[in-house]
Amino acid sequence: MESAAFVVVSGLPGSGKSTLARGLAEHLGLPVIDKDVILESLYDSLGVGDQAWRSRLSRASDQILFAVAADARRAVLDNWWHRDTALSRLHLLGGLLVEVHCDCDAALASERFRARIRHPGHLDPRLTPEQVAERVAAIRASYPGPLRLGGPILTVDTSRPVDAAAVAGRIAPILTGASEAAM
């Protein structure tokens, strides 16, 4: 049996995490477990509510993401990780944690965040451009770089298109080495 190994994609909201995670999953032959896909499924089945409801479903989505990841044992994980809770929960998955940190300027991440169209349950239209910019800047100030999970870290400049195949090419030998070490 292959040892557990996860590619954890981190970065600011709007930094390109989901785009890169899907590309990495495709090139690495791993499933991608995307918290927003889970959360949006909950909105579709349970409905859209106020900010308190959104927060409640967001925490439930975190629970589901970790349960599915534990069952999968190998996957690309896409989420905006809350440092205060994510670090210990990611380590509880066991195995190798390879972090791919999406790095771009906070202003660009804010612009991308405002330009994207997400499920209405996220309540994005309620935010003004100024509120988005303030939130992303605050996140950048408290979240200045990679999570630092104790395993390999690849920082990727996502201010322009990223060659997911090239990044996957750097990760694949790490994952292969982890599987061989477990034998």
C-alpha positions in Angstrom: 0.0 0.0 0.0 1.3 3.5 -0.9 2.0 5.7 2.0 -0.1 8.8 2.6 1.0 11.9 0.8 -0.8 15.1 0.2 0.0 18.1 -2.0 -1.3 21.1 0.0 -2.0 24.2 -2.1 -1.8 27.4 -0.1 -2.0 31.1 -0.8 -4.2 34.2 -0.6 -7.8 34.1 -1.8 -7.6 34.9 -5.5 -3.9 33.8 -5.8 -4.7 31.0 -8.2 -4.8 28.0 -5.8 -7.8 26.2 -7.5 -6.4 26.6 -11.0 -3.0 25.3 -10.0 -4.5 22.5 -7.8 -6.6 21.2 -10.7 -3.5 21.2 -13.0 -1.3 19.5 -10.5 -3.9 16.8 -9.8 -4.2 16.1 -13.5 -0.5 15.8 -14.1 0.2 13.8 -10.9 -2.7 11.4 -11.4 -4.2 12.3 -8.0 -7.7 13.4 -7.0 -8.2 17.0 -6.1 -10.2 17.7 -3.0 -11.4 21.3 -3.2 -13.2 22.8 -0.2 -15.2 25.2 -2.4 -16.7 22.3 -4.4 -17.8 20.7 -1.1 -19.1 24.0 0.3 -21.0 24.8 -2.9 -22.6 21.4 -2.8 -23.8 22.1 0.7 -25.3 25.4 -0.5 -27.1 23.6 -3.3 -28.5 21.0 -1.0 -29.1 23.0 2.2 -29.6 26.5 0.9 -28.0 29.9 1.0 -28.3 32.0 4.2 -26.7 34.8 6.0 -23.0 35.2 7.1 -23.5 33.0 10.2 -25.0 30.2 8.0 -22.1 30.6 5.5 -19.6 30.2 8.3 -21.4 27.2 9.7 -21.4 25.5 6.3 -17.8 26.5 5.7 -16.7 24.7 8.9 -18.7 21.6 7.9 -16.9 21.7 4.5 -13.6 21.7 6.4 -14.7 18.6 8.3 -15.7 16.9 5.0 -12.5 17.8 3.3 -10.4 16.2 6.0 -12.6 13.1 6.2 -12.4 12.6 2.4 -8.6 13.3 2.4 -8.0 10.8 5.2 -9.9 8.2 3.2 -8.1 9.0 -0.1 -4.6 8.9 1.6 -3.1 10.7 -1.5 -4.6 13.8 -3.0 -4.1 17.5 -3.9 -5.9 19.6 -1.3 -7.2 23.0 -2.2 -8.5 25.3 0.5 -7.8 28.7 2.0 -6.1 27.3 5.1 -6.8 28.9 8.5 -3.4 28.7 10.2 -4.8 28.3 13.7 -6.6 25.1 12.8 -5.2 23.7 9.6 -1.7 22.9 10.7 -2.6 20.3 13.3 -5.4 18.9 11.2 -3.2 18.4 8.2 -0.6 16.6 10.3 -3.3 14.3 11.7 -3.7 13.0 8.1 -0.3 11.4 8.5 2.2 10.9 5.7 4.0 13.4 3.6 2.8 17.0 3.3 4.2 18.8 0.2 3.2 22.4 0.2 2.8 24.4 -3.0 2.4 28.0 -2.1 0.8 30.3 -4.6 2.5 33.7 -4.3 1.2 36.9 -5.9 0.7 40.5 -4.9 -2.2 41.2 -2.6 -3.6 43.8 -5.1 -3.6 41.3 -7.9 -5.3 38.7 -5.6 -7.9 41.3 -4.7 -8.5 42.1 -8.4 -8.9 38.4 -9.2 -11.2 37.8 -6.2 -13.5 40.6 -7.4 -13.5 39.4 -11.0 -14.4 35.8 -10.4 -17.9 34.6 -10.2 -18.6 32.1 -7.5 -21.7 30.5 -6.1 -24.1 33.0 -4.5 -23.7 31.2 -1.1 -20.3 32.8 -0.7 -22.0 36.2 -0.4 -19.2 37.8 -2.5 -21.5 40.5 -4.1 -22.2 41.9 -0.6 -18.5 43.1 -0.5 -17.4 46.3 -2.0 -14.1 46.4 -3.9 -12.6 48.3 -0.9 -13.8 45.7 1.5 -12.2 42.9 -0.6 -8.9 44.8 -0.8 -8.9 45.4 2.9 -9.6 41.7 3.7 -7.0 40.4 1.3 -4.4 43.0 2.7 -5.3 41.9 6.2 -4.9 38.2 5.3 -1.5 39.0 3.6 -0.4 40.8 6.8 -1.3 37.8 9.0 -0.5 35.2 6.4 2.8 36.4 4.8 3.9 33.1 3.2 3.8 29.4 3.2 2.1 27.4 6.0 5.5 25.6 6.7 4.1 22.1 7.4 7.5 20.5 8.0 7.8 19.0 4.5 9.0 20.3 1.1 7.7 23.7 0.1 7.5 24.9 -3.5 6.7 28.6 -3.8 5.2 29.4 -7.2 4.8 32.9 -8.6 1.1 33.0 -9.7 1.1 36.6 -10.9 1.2 35.1 -14.4 0.2 31.8 -15.9 1.9 28.8 -14.3 3.1 25.7 -16.1 1.4 23.1 -13.9 3.2 20.3 -15.7 6.6 21.7 -14.7 5.5 22.2 -11.1 4.1 18.6 -11.1 7.4 17.4 -12.5 9.2 18.8 -9.4 6.6 17.2 -7.0 6.4 13.7 -8.6 9.9 12.6 -7.5 9.1 13.7 -3.9 5.9 11.6 -3.9 7.6 8.7 -5.5 10.4 8.9 -2.9 7.8 8.9 -0.1 6.2 5.8 -1.5 9.5 3.9 -1.9 10.5 4.9 1.6 7.3 3.4 3.0 8.1 0.0 1.5 
